[in-house]
């Protein structure tokens, strides 16, 4: 019989990982025993006082264990443990958190249970099965790389909050996504950390005899075995498949080694394990989903496994099996360009799946490959996961209205003229992304919402009228003071992280020490954090360095920038862009006003979205499928300065932020006009006319709108009246429309039960 301990490291070097990882479980004092149960459910990550209760037990151990309470409870010294176990105030906090958890897990009524139409079709016995390649639950569970994972994590949390019966399926990546550090020349370096399952609050799934549940998938002509781990996300179970077991060959144990690591072959076999293995795991667990939700195309092989089952068990031919599969599968696409969708060479599909799989479907090789092509008979096309998902799902949706429109044009050729007369008739809809308010709203802001909107503010956030009335009751002083404190915390965080990063790089003492005084809590602070990719246009800010220098160093009205983000290890163009930004921010003229925070993760994201004044986003139109970071900023009272693309097209109203390059009073370069200042400085960055136009708009908006609004019209208490009005408008308009409870409810009512 295999045990959890058999997920030992792939290499001897990782076997000596932090000794805390392998210390036996300890018994907690009676007054703190509730913490042992609370750490096994990620509900604490979004519960009021949840993270703080664990942190305050031992702040030093909390940081050392990277905010992982499972590890921290082993690391807390006995003296500290007993000090807190005899502290009446702390004991009361633990008890209150435990009571709230029990009330949450055993609700009398939820949104889903009160929705009679929904409850008739989706239940604990017939849940939604949600498949995704990554999940951003918390930084202590490093199974995410960026926006897709953040969205999936928020989806699970809102499914839990709303009581929607849902089961998550993913992969347990032993080494997660790469960690980032910058060399002294600004070049990104990647490294991986070992994340043994025993370090995480997850449990190996066992059968009634106590043996680990196993599934088998034939990959590369041989049987590959996987076990499963269970993570509790509030009321939602998340099952994670793991191939790192002795029954597999060394190469197959690495299938679940790294998130988005390795070559194209690794991607294929990971996606086979996610899709095919995920369905087989559900069968082993006796879970019969009402609907399968493919969140992005990575899991699209699940549709073929469902068809294979129907052919094998019910004697159907493929044509009938396909129609039956479509009834129970829905697909969300997150990519607005064809090149961004997973495509694999036919030879790679041959080698990883083998002919036995398409024979089991009753198909020829060409028929099988045609399922993954835009034009089924075009042998020059690769096998694409998005065409496969579209063909075998009854519903396809984009993640914003604009993205739905773009997707209809992108996949138009999959329908014949006889089927579709115009692009508008393409059956691709949209559900605009949202973010989990209880996860992303700062505790200070939560207190204001509880006081003025109500204790159940997160449950009633979709009620626009009630929300607006509550937010209106927050005084200017309360709102400004809360925001100012959060910005002070951000500045302190920037200084702390920057100092230690410079010391670790071996930077000059003077430069390292300068980090302790960098940034000004009273200066206009702009955040720019996202994946480093060409279409995100990181270099747009630097097209006119001298102009930017003037803004940063203005003695009376300074501006400061905080950057964060990772470039894919194989994207050398993106790494070059990042290096340019990193080198620029060390310029002696600006280094006290610009910083890059290494190793962008959820912890950094929380500090940024809760503390910045302005969130900047300047992607190339229309390549932003949705975006969600600006939604998090808006909930905390920050303002968006963004290109009108993705979600911002729906959110912007001229009183809650600014639109770069497409504002009604756009001040960029007009066709036939004079060459702008920006275009005179493009020799260092490859920008086209649209880029130059948007850069000019960005600079002028800063100079003529954003900076004056922030620094002018201040009252006797130093509060900028116009800015506060926009902050309030941002909270009022964005929180109700762009939260993930609304998103999940929309999926439930429009996608999950549609046509049933």
FENWO-V397486 format. One record per backbone hydrogen bond with DSSP energy under -1.0 kcal/mol. NH is the residue of the N-H (numbers start at 1). CO is the residue of the C=O. If there is no record, write none. Layout:
# FENWO-V397486
nh=<NH/NH>
co=<CO/CO>
This chain:
# FENWO-V397486
nh=<6/7/17/21/22/23/32/33/35/36/38/39/40/41/42/44/45/46/50/53/54/55/56/62/63/64/65/66/67/72/73/74/75/76/81/82/83/84/85/87/91/92/93/94/95/96/97/98/99/100/101/102/103/104/105/106/112/114/116/119/120/121/122/123/128/129/130/131/132/135/136/137/141/143/150/151/152/153/154/155/156/157/158/159/160/161/162/164/167/168/169/170/172/174/175/179/181/183/186/189/191/195/199/200/202/203/205/207/210/213/215/217/219/220/222/224/226/227/229/230/231/233/236/238/239/240/241/242/245/248/253/255/257/259/267/268/269/270/271/272/273/274/275/276/277/279/280/281/282/283/284/285/286/287/290/291/292/293/294/295/296/296/300/302/303/305/306/307/308/309/310/311/312/313/314/316/321/322/323/324/325/326/328/330/331/332/333/340/341/344/349/350/351/352/353/354/357/359/360/362/363/368/369/370/371/372/373/378/379/381/383/384/385/388/389/390/391/392/394/394/397/398/404/405/406/407/408/409/410/411/414/415/420/425/426/428/429/431/433/435/440/441/446/447/448/449/450/451/452/453/454/457/459/460/463/464/467/468/469/470/471/472/473/474/479/480/481/482/483/484/485/486/487/488/489/490/491/492/493/494/495/496/497/498/499/500/501/502/503/504/505/506/507/512/513/514/515/516/517/519/523/524/526/527/528/530/532/536/537/540/541/542/543/548/549/550/551/552/553/560/561/562/563/564/571/572/575/576/577/578/579/580/581/582/583/584/585/587/590/591/593/595/597/605/606/607/608/609/610/611/612/613/614/615/616/617/620/623/632/633/634/635/637/638/639/641/642/643/645/647/648/650/651/652/658/660/666/673/681/685/687/692/693/694/695/696/697/698/699/700/701/702/703/704/705/706/707/709/710/711/712/715/718/721/724/725/726/727/728/729/730/731/732/733/734/735/738/740/743/744/745/746/747/748/749/750/751/752/753/756>
co=<3/4/14/18/19/20/29/30/32/33/34/35/37/38/232/41/42/43/47/49/50/51/52/58/59/60/61/63/62/68/69/71/71/72/77/78/79/80/81/84/87/88/89/90/91/92/93/94/95/96/97/98/99/100/101/102/162/110/114/115/116/118/118/126/165/291/167/293/169/143/149/135/138/141/146/147/148/149/150/151/152/153/154/155/156/157/158/159/128/237/130/239/241/256/257/191/189/187/183/181/179/174/196/197/200/230/228/211/207/205/226/224/222/352/219/217/215/242/240/203/238/236/233/231/168/229/170/227/243/245/249/252/254/176/263/264/265/266/267/268/269/270/271/272/272/275/276/277/278/279/280/281/283/282/127/127/328/129/330/131/294/332/297/299/300/301/302/303/304/305/306/307/308/309/310/310/317/318/319/320/321/322/325/292/395/294/397/337/338/383/345/346/347/348/349/350/354/355/356/359/358/364/365/366/368/369/370/375/377/378/344/372/342/384/385/386/387/388/326/329/331/429/400/401/402/403/404/405/406/407/411/412/416/422/423/426/396/398/399/738/436/437/442/443/444/445/446/447/448/449/449/454/456/456/460/462/463/464/465/466/467/468/470/471/475/476/477/478/479/480/481/482/483/484/485/486/487/488/489/490/491/492/493/494/495/496/497/498/499/500/501/503/502/508/509/510/512/513/514/592/520/558/560/614/562/564/566/533/534/537/538/539/540/544/545/546/547/548/549/524/593/526/595/528/568/570/571/572/573/574/575/576/577/578/579/580/581/584/587/587/590/561/563/601/602/603/604/605/606/607/608/525/525/639/527/641/535/620/628/629/630/631/634/633/613/615/658/617/643/626/645/647/647/648/640/642/663/670/678/682/685/688/689/690/691/692/693/694/695/696/697/698/699/700/701/701/702/705/706/707/708/719/715/713/720/721/722/723/724/725/726/727/728/729/730/731/734/435/739/740/741/742/743/744/745/746/747/747/748/753>
